[in-house]
Amino acid sequence: MNNFSKHSFLSDDYVSESFIKFEKLSKHIGAKVSNVDLSKVLSNTQFSDIYNALSVHSLLVFPNQNLTKHDILRLSNFFGNTLPHIVNKYNQDGMIILSNKRDGKGNLIGADRSGMQWHSDGSFRKTPNRVSILYSVECPPIGADTIFASTYASFDALEKSKLQELSQLYGIHDYSWYWSEYQKIRPPLTKEEKLETLE
């Protein structure tokens, strides 16, 4: 039996078949990953180990990585085609830049105030995102926290009566509505951008 047995995934620490180390971060979500350099091309075994661990832990943290845009895109493409931001001006070289910094002309260099509410990336799409990759380049010493929660654990913790109630309901994930209600500091979506939210 290889290192990807059910037992190894549920243990706090384990080493995969490709010698990548995974350390469980909490009871319900997250593992810290070491002994892998994402700036290099991953072998099929390494990617398989990472993919399997992601399926179990839902969130993987790779500390102390030094990546270029090319490295990030290569890693992203292992999981499938990258999806652009609905607002075209936030797309740069195949990825989305999140930033509150400004260039020499006073223009924001990326999407400011993004993800300030609980959300799941791309949930409004007919085929939602399978994976999101967040690479931090510069963060202030206080704030700028990114917080994750396990919806699996939340669902499992619900009382049976609540599960029955929710099973009769439907959720509508409407990006155009979200933009008009929660992003009023920004220009409205263009007609083309609104159409993209329906794809």
C-alpha positions, 0 to 999 in steps of 0.5 A: 500500500502506498502513502496515499492510504486513507490512514495517511491522509487522516494523520497529522503529518505524512510524507507522500510517494514523491516525498512531499511532506504534508502537515495537517493545520486544523481539524477540518481544513488545511495542510502545510506543504513542504519539500517541493519547489513550485518554481520547478516543473512538477513530475506527474507523481508530485502533481498527483500527490498534491491533487490528492492532498487538496481533495482531502484537505481542501486547502494547501499552504506552500510557504517560502515559495519564490514564484514568477508569473510563469511559474504560477500559470504553469502550476495553474494549468496542471489543474485545467484552463485558467479563468479570467476575472469578469472585469477585464482590467483586472486581468494581467498576463493570464492572472488576476492581480489583487492590490490596493497599491497605485502606479505613478499616475495614481491608478490602482494596479489591481483589484482593490477591496476584493474578496472582503465577504465570505465567498467561493471563487467563481460560484456564479459560473455554470462550471465553478472554479475547481481550484484557486491559487493565491500567491502573496507578494507583499502584505502589510504587517497588520490586516490583509488576512485571508480566512478559509472555512470548510463548508463540508464541516459546516454542512456536516454540523447542521441539525437534521431538521436544518438539512431537510429545510435547506434541501428544499431551497435553491441558491442564486449566485448572481455576480451582476447583483453582487457587483451592483450591491457590494462594489458601488465604489467601482464603475458598473459592469459593462454589457459585455462583462454582464454577459460573461457572468452568465457563461 
